[in-house]
C-alpha cells in the first residue's frame, strides 16, 4: 500500500475527512456497495462536448470513488460499466467505450494492485473481443491475491441475464432435489457479498437491470449528481444516509 493510501485509511478509521468534519459513523459503513454510474452523456451535453468526453470524465470519477470507497472501509464495490442493452447504442460510442475500457485496464490496474484492490469482472464476458478478454484475465490474475477491497466490474452485464444463466446451470448441475438456498451459488460471482447499499447517480430512480438477485434487501440512494461530478464527498453523503436507516429485512 502506498503512503498516501495509508494516510487515507488512517483518516477514515478516525471517522474524519481531511478538514476534520465528521464523516460516516464508525461501524456504519456498508461492507458491500453497488453503483449505477449514470449521466456521462448528459454531462457531456451540458458542457458542449461529445459523448466520448463524458465517458472519459466518468472514468476519472470512477478512479476517485474506488479509492474513496477503499479508504472508507468498503469490502466489495460493484460498478455497472456496460450493460447487455448498451450494445444498441451508436456503434461509434460502443467502440469508444471498448477502447476506454482497454485503456483503463492498462492505466489503473497497476495502481489498484499496489493499493491492495482485487479486480473481478462479471457478466457475459464471452461477447467481448479477444484482446480485451486477455487484458481482463490478466487484471484478474495479477490482483487475485489482494485483500484490501474487491472491485467487481459489471461488463456486458444484465441482472435478468445473470438469473437466466444461473437457472440454466442450476437445472443442469444441481438436480431437482437441490435446496433453493443453493441457487445463489450459480451467480456470476457466488462470493460477492449482497450489496447493503445501491447508489444511482443523475437523478434517475430505478435499478436498470443491475444486481436484481443480490439487491433484494439493499438500501437505495439516488443522487442528483451526474456521474462525472460524483466524488468522495458525495459517496460519504450516501453512506451517511445509509447509516441513518433502520434495516429490518421484513421484520418489525
Rosetta silent file (secondary structure, phi, psi, omega in degrees, C-alpha in Angstrom):
SEQUENCE: XXXXXXXXXXXXXXXXXXXXXXXXXXXXXXXXXXXXXXXXXXXXXXXXXXXXXXXXXXXXXXXXXXXXXXXXXXXXXXXXXXXXXXXXXXXXXXXXXXXXXXXXXXXXXXXXXXXXXXXXXXXXXXXXXXXXXXXXXXXXXXXXXXXXXXXXXXXXXXXXXXXXXXXXXXXXXXXXXXXXXXXXXXXXXXXXXXXXXXXXXXXXXXXXXXXXXXXXXXXXXXXXXXXXXXXXXXXXXXXXXXXXXXXXXXXX
SCORE:     score description
SCORE:     0.000 S_00000001
   1 L     0.000  138.167  179.793    0.000    0.000    0.000 S_00000001
   2 L   -71.973  162.401  178.231    1.316    3.475   -0.845 S_00000001
   3 H   -60.574  -41.580  179.141    1.973    6.102    1.842 S_00000001
   4 H   -60.575  -41.355  179.070   -0.946    8.155    0.518 S_00000001
   5 H   -63.787  -38.474  178.822   -3.230    5.145    0.825 S_00000001
   6 H   -63.745  -41.267  179.026   -2.089    4.590    4.423 S_00000001
   7 H   -64.074  -42.107  177.981   -2.859    8.193    5.294 S_00000001
   8 H   -61.888  -43.135 -179.065   -6.305    7.921    3.698 S_00000001
   9 H   -64.352  -38.462  179.068   -7.016    4.717    5.588 S_00000001
  10 H   -65.254  -40.333  178.234   -5.941    6.311    8.868 S_00000001
  11 H   -61.735  -45.677 -176.978   -8.254    9.262    8.263 S_00000001
  12 H   -67.906  -33.113  178.514  -11.212    7.025    7.521 S_00000001
  13 H   -64.274  -30.052  177.773  -10.518    4.879   10.601 S_00000001
  14 L   -81.742   -6.855 -179.846  -10.863    8.024   12.703 S_00000001
  15 L    71.240   28.818 -176.680  -14.177    8.786   11.027 S_00000001
  16 E  -129.366  149.835  171.454  -12.912   12.195    9.837 S_00000001
  17 L   -87.839  178.720 -177.964  -12.361   13.901    6.490 S_00000001
  18 L   -62.739  -23.465 -179.340   -9.236   15.895    5.690 S_00000001
  19 L   -97.887   12.369  175.375  -10.864   19.039    7.112 S_00000001
  20 L    68.599   12.773  172.201  -11.786   17.264   10.394 S_00000001
  21 L   -78.559  147.471  178.763  -15.532   17.471    9.819 S_00000001
  22 E   -58.083  144.590  179.731  -17.470   14.335   10.917 S_00000001
  23 L  -114.799 -119.077 -178.925  -17.932   11.813    8.148 S_00000001
  24 L   -95.924  136.087  179.018  -19.702    8.440    8.398 S_00000001
  25 L   -54.300  134.734  179.085  -20.228    6.945   11.865 S_00000001
  26 L   -59.528  133.462 -179.444  -17.589    4.329   12.588 S_00000001
  27 L    89.019   -2.155 -178.534  -19.047    0.845   12.137 S_00000001
  28 L  -114.688   10.950  175.133  -21.851    2.047    9.872 S_00000001
  29 L   -75.918  129.890  178.108  -20.055    1.945    6.525 S_00000001
  30 L   -63.726  135.384 -179.934  -21.730   -0.611    4.210 S_00000001
  31 L   -71.917  -35.317 -176.937  -19.455   -3.559    3.548 S_00000001
  32 E  -126.683  127.580 -174.716  -20.822   -4.148    0.045 S_00000001
  33 E  -132.309  139.020  172.153  -21.878   -1.318   -2.287 S_00000001
  34 E  -116.063  142.634  179.999  -23.166   -1.235   -5.858 S_00000001
  35 E  -129.417  126.175  171.123  -23.044    1.868   -8.033 S_00000001
  36 E   -95.579  106.434 -172.894  -25.017    2.589  -11.207 S_00000001
  37 L   -86.369   95.140 -171.779  -22.807    5.199  -12.847 S_00000001
  38 L  -118.178  142.746  171.595  -25.305    7.265  -14.814 S_00000001
  39 L   117.775    5.906 -179.679  -25.133   10.637  -16.514 S_00000001
  40 H   -60.142  -44.549 -177.889  -21.975   10.702  -18.654 S_00000001
  41 H   -64.762  -43.526  179.625  -23.891   11.631  -21.810 S_00000001
  42 H   -67.005  -35.759  176.310  -25.889   14.379  -20.127 S_00000001
  43 H   -61.633  -45.107  179.015  -22.736   15.771  -18.530 S_00000001
  44 H   -61.775  -43.372  179.688  -21.085   15.957  -21.938 S_00000001
  45 H   -61.617  -42.748  179.420  -24.143   17.654  -23.419 S_00000001
  46 H   -63.016  -29.425 -178.428  -24.218   20.233  -20.627 S_00000001
  47 L   -98.240    7.798  178.706  -20.570   21.050  -21.288 S_00000001
  48 L    65.519   34.747 -175.894  -20.941   21.176  -25.068 S_00000001
  49 L  -119.774  159.362  175.023  -18.708   18.132  -25.511 S_00000001
  50 L   -67.510  158.025 -178.477  -19.031   14.842  -27.426 S_00000001
  51 H   -55.915  -36.819 -179.134  -20.356   11.818  -25.546 S_00000001
  52 H   -57.567  -36.058  178.463  -16.884   10.270  -25.569 S_00000001
  53 H   -66.163  -35.238  176.438  -15.634   13.153  -23.412 S_00000001
  54 H   -64.033  -41.261  178.267  -18.378   12.388  -20.909 S_00000001
  55 H   -65.009  -36.817  178.355  -17.280    8.763  -20.671 S_00000001
  56 H   -69.534  -37.486  174.668  -13.684    9.841  -20.077 S_00000001
  57 H   -65.142  -37.293  176.602  -14.791   12.237  -17.367 S_00000001
  58 H   -63.772  -35.026  177.416  -16.787    9.360  -15.867 S_00000001
  59 H   -64.960  -37.174  177.017  -13.649    7.223  -15.837 S_00000001
  60 H   -66.425  -39.091  177.366  -11.880    9.900  -13.790 S_00000001
  61 H   -63.733  -40.438  179.471  -14.782    9.938  -11.339 S_00000001
  62 H   -60.514  -42.168  179.644  -14.599    6.155  -11.019 S_00000001
  63 H   -57.237  -45.179 -179.282  -10.905    6.360  -10.141 S_00000001
  64 H   -67.811  -42.918 -175.614  -11.672    8.765   -7.266 S_00000001
  65 H   -69.166  -38.222  177.932  -14.696    6.845   -5.988 S_00000001
  66 H   -59.983  -44.966 -179.226  -12.924    3.466   -5.980 S_00000001
  67 H   -69.067  -37.290  177.782  -10.145    4.905   -3.845 S_00000001
  68 H   -64.864  -41.171  179.139  -12.594    6.707   -1.581 S_00000001
  69 H   -61.590  -42.655  177.501  -14.576    3.507   -1.038 S_00000001
  70 H   -63.713  -41.270  178.713  -11.428    1.659   -0.057 S_00000001
  71 H   -62.360  -35.822 -177.097  -10.412    4.438    2.316 S_00000001
  72 H   -78.849  -15.271  177.034  -13.833    4.338    3.988 S_00000001
  73 L   106.559   12.588  175.325  -13.661    0.582    4.556 S_00000001
  74 L   -64.924  138.166 -179.471  -15.878   -0.871    1.830 S_00000001
  75 L   -97.126  -39.857  177.179  -15.002   -4.522    1.230 S_00000001
  76 E  -125.693  125.367  175.213  -16.900   -5.187   -2.040 S_00000001
  77 E  -123.238  122.782  179.496  -17.637   -2.471   -4.602 S_00000001
  78 E  -115.597  124.531 -178.408  -19.593   -3.391   -7.742 S_00000001
  79 E  -118.166  140.235 -178.050  -19.862   -0.845  -10.546 S_00000001
  80 E   -91.034  102.362 -173.584  -22.132   -1.048  -13.593 S_00000001
  81 E   -98.059  -34.707 -176.940  -19.845   -0.242  -16.517 S_00000001
  82 E  -158.981  123.731 -175.352  -21.624   -1.699  -19.583 S_00000001
  83 E   -96.390  165.966  176.275  -24.994   -3.433  -19.784 S_00000001
  84 L   -64.259  -20.524  179.111  -26.309   -6.097  -22.117 S_00000001
  85 L   -87.831  -15.759 -175.531  -28.592   -3.382  -23.513 S_00000001
  86 H   -69.689  -14.241  176.813  -25.789   -0.885  -24.209 S_00000001
  87 H   -62.662  -19.491 -178.856  -24.886   -2.663  -27.465 S_00000001
  88 H   -79.396   -4.560  177.507  -27.880   -0.870  -29.004 S_00000001
  89 L   -71.326  164.881  178.859  -26.119    2.496  -28.675 S_00000001
  90 L   -52.155  141.192 -173.154  -24.472    4.064  -31.764 S_00000001
  91 H   -60.479  -34.745 -179.912  -21.573    1.914  -32.942 S_00000001
  92 H   -67.822  -33.544  176.562  -19.022    4.706  -32.630 S_00000001
  93 H   -68.949  -42.026  178.008  -19.983    5.205  -28.963 S_00000001
  94 H   -62.551  -44.470  179.167  -19.706    1.471  -28.267 S_00000001
  95 H   -60.646  -41.844  179.475  -16.312    1.327  -29.994 S_00000001
  96 H   -64.699  -39.719  178.641  -15.105    4.291  -27.956 S_00000001
  97 H   -63.100  -43.337 -179.923  -16.296    2.651  -24.744 S_00000001
  98 H   -63.827  -39.555  175.883  -14.474   -0.576  -25.524 S_00000001
  99 H   -64.772  -38.357  178.535  -11.302    1.366  -26.232 S_00000001
 100 H   -65.255  -42.686  177.504  -11.747    3.268  -22.989 S_00000001
 101 H   -58.719  -43.090  179.664  -12.170    0.036  -21.009 S_00000001
 102 H   -63.025  -44.270  179.540   -8.964   -1.296  -22.529 S_00000001
 103 H   -64.561  -39.338 -178.904   -7.065    1.904  -21.713 S_00000001
 104 H   -63.876  -40.167  177.544   -8.415    1.949  -18.159 S_00000001
 105 H   -60.639  -46.263  179.877   -7.175   -1.572  -17.507 S_00000001
 106 H   -61.059  -42.039 -171.351   -3.706   -0.614  -18.721 S_00000001
 107 H   -83.957  -38.267 -169.529   -3.611    2.620  -16.738 S_00000001
 108 H   -96.323  -29.329 -174.606   -5.415    1.810  -13.489 S_00000001
 109 H   -58.877  -43.368  179.850   -4.676   -1.826  -12.680 S_00000001
 110 H   -58.285  -42.545  179.767   -1.036   -1.257  -11.587 S_00000001
 111 H   -69.260  -41.793  178.876   -2.063    1.429   -9.058 S_00000001
 112 H   -63.923  -37.552  176.757   -5.067   -0.537   -7.816 S_00000001
 113 H   -62.173  -44.124  179.420   -2.843   -3.584   -7.401 S_00000001
 114 H   -62.833  -31.791 -178.532   -0.376   -1.540   -5.360 S_00000001
 115 L   -87.976    4.904  173.850   -3.238   -0.340   -3.175 S_00000001
 116 L    83.560   24.459 -179.250   -4.409   -3.893   -2.458 S_00000001
 117 E   -96.415  129.468  173.883   -7.531   -3.964   -4.628 S_00000001
 118 E   -93.173  133.787 -174.900   -8.648   -7.258   -6.190 S_00000001
 119 E  -112.540  130.251  176.607  -10.408   -6.832   -9.547 S_00000001
 120 E  -132.095  143.091  175.867  -13.133   -9.135  -10.861 S_00000001
 121 E  -110.576  136.962  178.153  -15.301   -8.831  -13.969 S_00000001
 122 E  -128.678  143.713  179.774  -18.851  -10.202  -14.072 S_00000001
 123 L   140.668 -171.794  175.794  -21.230  -10.570  -17.000 S_00000001
 124 L   -84.923   75.835 -170.224  -21.448  -12.345  -20.326 S_00000001
 125 H   -70.080  -21.710 -176.757  -17.792  -11.732  -20.999 S_00000001
 126 H   -63.247  -17.052  179.589  -17.536  -14.138  -23.940 S_00000001
 127 H   -78.525  -11.721 -178.894  -19.161  -11.497  -26.165 S_00000001
 128 L   -80.336  159.003 -177.589  -16.117   -9.207  -25.776 S_00000001
 129 L   -76.235  160.564 -171.364  -13.269   -9.269  -28.277 S_00000001
 130 H   -59.628  -45.353  179.978  -10.171  -11.380  -27.640 S_00000001
 131 H   -59.324  -40.629  179.340   -7.670   -8.578  -26.857 S_00000001
 132 H   -68.300  -39.457  177.551   -9.982   -7.100  -24.211 S_00000001
 133 H   -61.476  -37.096  178.011  -10.645  -10.547  -22.736 S_00000001
 134 H   -64.782  -40.898  178.682   -6.900  -11.094  -22.450 S_00000001
 135 H   -67.010  -39.184  177.748   -6.496   -7.833  -20.536 S_00000001
 136 H   -61.173  -47.182 -179.683   -9.406   -8.723  -18.267 S_00000001
 137 H   -61.942  -39.151 -179.949   -7.882  -12.126  -17.491 S_00000001
 138 H   -67.735  -42.196  178.918   -4.501  -10.548  -16.791 S_00000001
 139 H   -61.633  -43.144  179.402   -6.007   -7.899  -14.487 S_00000001
 140 H   -65.255  -40.558 -177.958   -7.871  -10.553  -12.519 S_00000001
 141 H   -67.628  -45.366 -176.874   -4.803  -12.767  -12.265 S_00000001
 142 H   -63.031  -37.347 -173.898   -2.408  -10.002  -11.192 S_00000001
 143 H   -99.189    4.350 -171.026   -4.718   -8.707   -8.441 S_00000001
 144 L   -58.099  -32.867 -175.968   -6.191  -12.036   -7.299 S_00000001
 145 L   -86.826   -1.262 -177.103   -4.273  -12.157   -4.028 S_00000001
 146 L   -76.312  146.695 -172.424   -5.189   -8.648   -2.861 S_00000001
 147 L  -129.698   -2.428 -177.304   -7.428   -8.357    0.182 S_00000001
 148 L   -66.948  -45.496  177.494   -7.962   -4.658    0.996 S_00000001
 149 E  -156.820  149.668  175.605  -11.058   -4.353   -1.228 S_00000001
 150 E  -107.716  127.131  177.458  -12.664   -6.267   -4.075 S_00000001
 151 E  -106.845  113.884  177.288  -13.776   -4.302   -7.133 S_00000001
 152 E   -99.882  124.031 -178.854  -16.385   -6.094   -9.246 S_00000001
 153 E  -108.437  112.859 -179.425  -16.836   -4.582  -12.709 S_00000001
 154 E   -81.529  109.862 -170.367  -20.158   -5.480  -14.326 S_00000001
 155 E  -126.818  125.830 -168.193  -19.294   -5.744  -18.015 S_00000001
 156 E    47.829   51.803 -173.002  -21.815   -6.817  -20.661 S_00000001
 157 E  -111.878  143.599  169.232  -23.931   -7.425  -17.596 S_00000001
 158 L  -147.096  136.546 -179.559  -27.675   -7.686  -17.055 S_00000001
 159 H   -62.116  -40.328  177.861  -29.429   -8.842  -13.906 S_00000001
 160 H   -66.021  -41.632  178.542  -32.008  -10.829  -15.881 S_00000001
 161 H   -61.379  -39.796  179.439  -29.277  -12.422  -17.995 S_00000001
 162 H   -63.550  -43.062 -179.828  -27.417  -13.425  -14.832 S_00000001
 163 H   -66.347  -40.631  177.678  -30.518  -15.065  -13.348 S_00000001
 164 H   -62.310  -46.308  179.859  -31.250  -16.887  -16.621 S_00000001
 165 H   -62.806  -40.289  178.870  -27.663  -18.127  -16.862 S_00000001
 166 H   -66.078  -39.976 -179.752  -27.744  -19.221  -13.222 S_00000001
 167 H   -63.788  -40.332  178.676  -31.072  -21.024  -13.712 S_00000001
 168 H   -63.439  -43.632  179.743  -29.710  -22.954  -16.674 S_00000001
 169 H   -68.692  -40.315  179.846  -26.649  -24.060  -14.723 S_00000001
 170 H   -60.582  -45.106 -179.767  -28.713  -24.843  -11.635 S_00000001
 171 H   -65.614  -37.354 -176.202  -31.083  -27.047  -13.650 S_00000001
 172 H   -78.821  -31.947 -170.337  -28.230  -28.816  -15.418 S_00000001
 173 H  -110.309  -31.596 -170.826  -25.916  -29.336  -12.449 S_00000001
 174 L   -85.348  -32.111 -178.972  -27.829  -29.188   -9.163 S_00000001
 175 L    89.863  159.812 -173.417  -30.607  -31.665   -9.785 S_00000001
 176 L   -66.901  -20.900 -176.761  -34.313  -31.500   -8.895 S_00000001
 177 L   -97.080    5.045 -179.394  -33.779  -32.070   -5.170 S_00000001
 178 L   -66.425  138.753  179.673  -31.274  -29.251   -4.649 S_00000001
 179 L   -68.628  150.890  179.126  -32.393  -26.756   -1.963 S_00000001
 180 H   -56.498  -31.867 -176.557  -33.442  -23.280   -3.061 S_00000001
 181 H   -64.042  -16.935  179.821  -30.624  -21.836   -0.961 S_00000001
 182 H   -78.817  -16.139 -171.784  -28.090  -23.299   -3.415 S_00000001
 183 H   -59.940  -38.478 -178.030  -29.326  -21.146   -6.303 S_00000001
 184 H   -61.376  -24.069 -179.144  -27.236  -18.110   -5.361 S_00000001
 185 H   -71.802   -6.531  179.906  -24.048  -20.098   -5.787 S_00000001
 186 H  -101.156    8.184  174.331  -24.687  -20.158   -9.551 S_00000001
 187 L   -71.873  168.422 -176.888  -24.459  -16.376   -9.966 S_00000001
 188 L   -57.307  -38.961  177.307  -21.511  -14.905  -11.856 S_00000001
 189 L  -130.703   91.516 -173.790  -19.666  -14.235   -8.579 S_00000001
 190 L   -63.618  -24.403 -177.384  -21.093  -16.509   -5.921 S_00000001
 191 L   -90.152   -0.093  177.318  -18.793  -14.998   -3.277 S_00000001
 192 L   -65.778  124.044  176.187  -19.952  -11.416   -3.875 S_00000001
 193 L   -64.364  137.845  177.479  -21.479  -10.085   -0.678 S_00000001
 194 L   -60.092  129.830 -176.399  -25.064   -8.995   -1.219 S_00000001
 195 L   -63.318  132.781  174.532  -24.964   -5.196   -1.528 S_00000001
 196 L   -84.620  -22.603 -177.891  -26.201   -3.346    1.508 S_00000001
 197 E  -141.742  131.885  170.636  -26.380   -0.125   -0.495 S_00000001
 198 E  -114.218  127.544  177.985  -27.063    0.651   -4.156 S_00000001
 199 E  -111.804  133.263  171.578  -26.248    4.187   -5.352 S_00000001
 200 E  -125.420  132.983  179.913  -27.511    5.608   -8.629 S_00000001
 201 L   -95.915  172.111  172.381  -26.397    8.965   -9.945 S_00000001
 202 L    82.978    5.151  176.473  -28.017   11.529  -12.299 S_00000001
 203 L    87.606   -9.925  177.209  -31.383   11.694  -10.549 S_00000001
 204 L   -73.443  145.821 -174.947  -32.855    8.588  -12.177 S_00000001
 205 L  -126.075   73.734  176.341  -34.628    6.283   -9.723 S_00000001
 206 L  -159.815  162.620 -178.608  -34.547    2.704  -10.994 S_00000001
 207 L   -85.537  -22.283  177.574  -32.223   -0.319  -10.901 S_00000001
 208 L    50.781   43.999  171.340  -31.995   -0.712  -14.688 S_00000001
 209 L    71.513   30.443 -176.915  -31.355   -4.455  -14.524 S_00000001
 210 L  -109.011  120.788  174.948  -28.459   -4.192  -12.047 S_00000001
 211 L    48.166   48.792 -175.366  -27.837   -6.920   -9.439 S_00000001
 212 L   -61.960  -41.169 -179.974  -31.503   -7.892   -9.350 S_00000001
 213 L   -70.985  -46.908 -171.682  -30.924  -11.094   -7.372 S_00000001
 214 L   -74.470  -23.643 -172.163  -28.330   -9.709   -4.978 S_00000001
 215 L   -96.495   21.938 -176.493  -30.061   -6.403   -4.164 S_00000001
 216 L   -53.785  -36.595 -178.449  -33.279   -7.870   -2.724 S_00000001
 217 L  -120.100   19.890  179.266  -32.703   -6.119    0.615 S_00000001
 218 L   -72.096  144.561  168.731  -30.322   -3.356   -0.452 S_00000001
 219 E   -78.802  146.427 -177.167  -30.930    0.214    0.627 S_00000001
 220 E  -115.803  132.540  174.241  -31.219    2.606   -2.334 S_00000001
 221 E  -126.401  126.617  179.785  -29.739    6.103   -2.542 S_00000001
 222 E  -111.586  120.206 -179.199  -30.388    8.276   -5.594 S_00000001
 223 L  -101.938  139.441  176.958  -28.031   11.188   -6.167 S_00000001
 224 L   -77.057  -12.179  179.841  -28.845   14.129   -8.426 S_00000001
 225 L   -66.559  134.828  168.332  -25.176   14.440   -9.341 S_00000001
 226 L   -68.396  147.423 -171.177  -24.233   13.369  -12.851 S_00000001
 227 H   -53.730  -43.947 -178.899  -21.644   10.621  -12.587 S_00000001
 228 H   -61.329  -20.210  179.392  -18.610   12.684  -13.720 S_00000001
 229 H   -95.593   -2.685 -177.602  -19.380   15.160  -10.900 S_00000001
 230 L   -81.747  125.506 -176.237  -19.836   12.459   -8.243 S_00000001
 231 L  -135.360 -163.024 -175.326  -16.898   12.393   -5.846 S_00000001
 232 H   -56.852  -45.260 -178.686  -15.604   11.482   -2.416 S_00000001
 233 H   -67.432  -34.619  177.030  -17.950   13.822   -0.518 S_00000001
 234 H   -66.215  -38.924  177.824  -20.971   12.540   -2.465 S_00000001
 235 H   -64.604  -44.353  178.684  -20.020    8.974   -1.572 S_00000001
 236 H   -62.092  -37.906  178.422  -19.662    9.918    2.089 S_00000001
 237 H   -64.760  -40.130  177.262  -23.068   11.629    1.974 S_00000001
 238 H   -64.271  -39.155  178.644  -24.660    8.476    0.542 S_00000001
 239 H   -67.618  -37.273  177.957  -23.025    6.418    3.297 S_00000001
 240 H   -65.375  -38.732  175.325  -24.282    8.836    5.949 S_00000001
 241 H   -60.276  -47.855  179.045  -27.807    8.465    4.512 S_00000001
 242 H   -59.500  -43.998 -175.557  -27.438    4.688    4.679 S_00000001
 243 H   -63.527  -25.220 -177.981  -26.078    4.820    8.241 S_00000001
 244 L   -83.912   -5.618 -176.211  -29.175    6.694    9.425 S_00000001
 245 L   -90.614  153.488  176.867  -31.569    3.998    8.229 S_00000001
 246 L  -104.360  107.193 -176.705  -33.058    1.152   10.253 S_00000001
 247 L   -89.695  117.981 -173.961  -32.715   -2.040    8.228 S_00000001
 248 L  -110.549  -15.280  178.203  -35.365   -4.578    9.301 S_00000001
 249 L    53.676   42.081  177.644  -35.305   -7.187    6.495 S_00000001
 250 L    87.892   -8.069 -179.979  -39.072   -7.612    6.685 S_00000001
 251 L   -88.271  166.052  176.175  -39.195   -7.716   10.490 S_00000001
 252 L   -86.858    0.000    0.000  -40.942   -5.195   12.721 S_00000001
